[in-house]
Structures are given as structure tokens and as C-alpha cells.
């Protein structure tokens, strides 16, 4: 596993733990606890796993965007600066 993947997974787990802590019913005096605690635990466990997956997918897509931006910048610096036929420099325009 690469270092970048480990960092992404760690950030995903930490963000999911923060989300879980914010949604935990202790903060609401158990006002929303259902009758079955096992269903609540299942609900939180599935929500945690889903949150880790979503954060991980977000970080993967974010890195893809940065990679594409880097490729585009590299292509811009390597290609010669040419003007298309309908673009003319401001100093070359007629004053008519």
C-alpha cells in the first residue's frame, strides 16, 4: 500500500469518526434512541463504513483532478504559444 493511499484512508477514518461522534445520541440525551439498541449499533456501523467509502472516493477523485491539472499545466508549458487566426495581439489591431 502506498503512503498516499495510507494517508487518504487515515483521513477518511478520522473524518468518519468525527461524523460518528457528532451524530451519536449521547449528545441529545438519548432522545432519538430506538427500542432496539442492536439496530442502532448496526445503523451506526453501516453508516461508518459508508462514510469511510465516500470520503475515500472523494479523496481519490480530488487527486485525479490535481493530476489532470498538473498534466494540463505541463502541456501548456511544453507547447509553443500560438495564436489562432481570429486572435490578434492588442498592439496589432487597426485603429479604424
Buried (B, 14 or more C-beta within 10 A) or exposed (E): EEEEEEEBBEBBBEBBEEBBEEBEEEEEEEEEEEEEEEEBEEEBEEBBEEBBEBBBEBBEEEEEEEEEEEEEEEEEEEEEEEEEEEEEEEEEEEEE
